Amino acid sequence: MSAEPSTSVLSLPTWRIGAIASIGLGLLTVGASDAPGQETASRGGWISLFNGKDLSGWTAKIKGYAPDENFADTFRVVDGKLKVSYDKYPRFDGRFGHLFYKRAFSNYRLRMEYRFVGDQCPGGPGWAVRNSGVMIHCQSPGSMRKDQEFPVSVEVQFLGGGEEGERPTGNVCTPGTHIVMDGKLITKHCTNSRSRTYRGEEWVTAEVEVRGNGSIKHFINGEHVLEYEQPQLDDGDPDARKLIEGGDVKLRGGYIALQAESHPIEFRKVEILPLDQ
């Protein structure tokens, strides 16, 4: 999302994330399929969120556009991969995008494979080169302002390395939110993981274990690289403040969204494993 870490459906309910937080696990676990081919269970209990054919079950929200208006075919499916592409953009012009899955979740493991490809879209910010991520505990697309760049959420940040230097992936960024690490409230925007640097167009497996308002763990290619807890809304952020209900800032669940930040990226095998509360 916006800066690098320091050290450097088609019909979604428009729940506010504050309301999601108060609903509890009952409405935040994986439910029955809404359409043929969606949420297909695999061996071991993992459930596929991406059918490899089209964007069924997903809604695009791009800055400056209404939900489900997929400007310039930014999000598309080609050869079984979910791609973020910019070949139809004249310039990026700040059109940050997110692709939201149709359901909200609370306790789960999310796993996907990703890789950066090609060159950044002309006009994209320098910090966004080989930069993307997946948003968790996310507000719904319908609750976002039309000109809002990033949803209020917790971001599992994906970074790709250049030819030289170190650039870890699986970091955490916090648009409109805060987290707790080692007993301390973390208010800075991004925090590095312990991962190694991944370069070129190598496929990387990212996994995140989410325990509601409890612990959140990041894994890269099976290696545990980061952990934090107590995700919460930032009452100093105007967009987050609108989502606070009854003074409760705790985040216990929310939507999942894939990022589009100006560098082409491909995703495959987007899967979720429901966990007991």
N, C-alpha and C positions, 0 to 999 in steps of 0.2 A: 504494500500500500504506500501511501504518500511518500514517506522518506525511508531510507535504509536504517537498520538498527544502528544505534550509537556504537562507537568503535568501528568505526568503519573503514399446458394445462389449462395449466393454462387458465386455471381459475383458482387463484389463491385467496383464502380469507384475508381480510385486511386487519387482522388482530394487531394490536400494539404489543410490543414485546413485554411491556409491563403486565399486560393481561396474560400473556403466555406464562410469565413467571408465576402467576398465582393459580394457574389451572392445575398444575401437578402432573405427575407422570401419566395419568390415565389418557390424556389427549396428546402426549408427546412421544409415545412409542410407535413403532412401525405398525400400520394398520393393514387391512386387507387391500388387495389391488383395486384401483379405480378403473383401470383399463387393461385390455389384453396386452401381455408382454411387459407390464410395468411391475416393478418390485418383485422380480423373480428370485426366489430363494435358491441358493446354491448349497452344496454340501458344506456342513460345518455351521450352518445358520446364517451365513453371510447373505445379504439381500442386495441385488443389483439395482441401482438407481438410474442407470443409463442403459438403454436397450441396444445401443450400438447401431441403430437405424435412423433415428430422428430425435427431435427435442421434446417428445411427448413427456409430460410431467414436469417440464422446466419452463420458467418465465424469465425473459430478459428484462432488465431495467438499466437503461443507459442514460447518463446525465443529459438533460434537455429533452427527453422523450418519455412518453407514458409507458407504464408497465406493459410488457408483451409487444412493444414496438422494437423489433430487432434491427436497428439501423444498419444499413449496408451489409446485412447478413453477417454481422460480427461473429455471432455464435452459429456454428453449422456442424453437420456430421458428414465426414468424408472417410470412406474406407474403414468404417467401424470406429473411428476416433472422433471425439468431441473437440472441435478446433475453435480457437479464437484467432480470427483472421482480419487483416486490414487492407487487402488488395483492392477493395472498393472504396476506400477512404482517400480523398484528395490530401487531407491533413488530419491529424488526430484532434486538434482543437479542444482538448480537455474532455473528450467524450468517454469518461471512465464508465465501465460497464460491469454488471454483475448478473450472473445467471442463477436464479433461485430454484431450488427444488420445491415441489408443491406442498410438502409436509414440514411441520416443526418437530424437533426431536429434543430429548433431554439427556438420557443416559445411553451411550452407544460408543462403538468404535467405528470410525470412518476411515476407509482406505482407498487410495487411488494411485494411479501412475501418471506422471506428467513429464513433459520435456519441452524445453524452449527450442524454437526453430526460426530460421531466417533472420531478417533484420527488423529493427524497430520501425514502427510507423513514423513517417515524417511529422515533425511537430510534437512528438512525445517528449515528456520531460526527461532530463538526463538520468535522474534517479530511477526511472522506470525501465531502463534497459535490462532485459532478462529478469524481470520482476513481476510476480503475480502471487496468487495465493488462494486459499479457500476460507470463507468467512463462516464462523460458527456462532451459535447463540445470537443469531442475526434478526433484526427487525424484518417485517414483511415488505415486499416491493411496493405494495399498495399504500404503506404508511410512510414512504419516502417522499420528500419534496421532489418536484420535477427536475429542479436544478441541483439536487444533492449529489455530491461526488461519490461518497462512500456510505454504505448503510452502517448504522450503529451496530457494532458487533465486536467479536474477537477474531482477529485474523491469524491464521496459520500461514506465515509468509514463505513463499518459494522464491529463491534467488538462484541465478546461474552465474558461475564464475567466468571471468575473462581469461585471456591467455596467461596472465600473471596475477599474483596476489591471492589472498584468501577471501572467500565470501561464503559464509555458512548459509545453509538453508534450513527450513523448519523453524524459523524464528517466530516471535509473537509480536503483533502490533495491535493497537487498541483504539480504533476510531470511536469516540464517544463513550469509551469504557475505561475501567481500571481493573487491575488484577493484584493478587497478593503473592509474593515470593519470599520464602524464608521468613515469614511472619511480618513482612513489611509491605505497605501499600505502594504499588508501583504506578506512578502517574506519567512517566515518560512514554513516548509514543511506541517505540520498538525496543525489543530486547533480543540479543543474539542467542542462538542455540549453540550447542557444542559440536555440531555436525562438521564433516569435512566439506570441501568445495567440490561441486560437480560442474564440469565444463562441457562445452560442445552440445550435441543433441542427444546426450545420454538419457535414457529413461530412468526416472527416480521413483521409488515407491515411498509415498508419504502416508503416515497413519497417525490418527489422533484419538486418544481415549478420553471421553468426556463424561464426567460424573456430576451432571447438573450444576449446582453451585459449589460442588466440592472440587476435587482435583481434576486437572486437565494435563495430559501427557502427550508429548510429540515424539514420534519415531520416524527416522529416515533410514530406509533400507534395513529395517529391523533393529536399528540402534536407537536406544532411548537418549534423546538429545536435549529435552527441556521439560520442565514441570512447573506448574503454578496452580493457584486455587482461587476460590471466591471471586469469580468474575462479577463485575457490578457496573451499573450505569454511572457515568460521570455527570453529577448534577450541575457542573459548570459548563457543560456542552449544550447548546440550544436544542439540537435535535434529540439528544438523549433525555433532556429535561422533560420533553413532551411525552415521553414513554413511562415516566415514573408515576406509579399509582400508590396513593396512600403513604407516600414517603419511603416506600420499599425500593431500594436500588439493586437488590440482588437479582442476578440473572440465573435462572434455573433451566432455561431451554430457549429454543429459537430455531430459525431457519438456517439452512446451509446454502451458500452461494459461491460459485466459482468466479474468479476475477478476470477482467480484461483491462489492462493498464497501459496498453500501447505496444507491447511486444508480443508477437505471435507465440502461442503456446498450444500444446495438444494434451488432452486428457484421455485416459482409458481406464476401464475397470473401476468405475466409481461405485463402491460397495459400502454397506452399513451393516453392523452387527448389533442388534439390540442387547442391552445389558440390564440386569435387574437393578432396581433402585437401591 
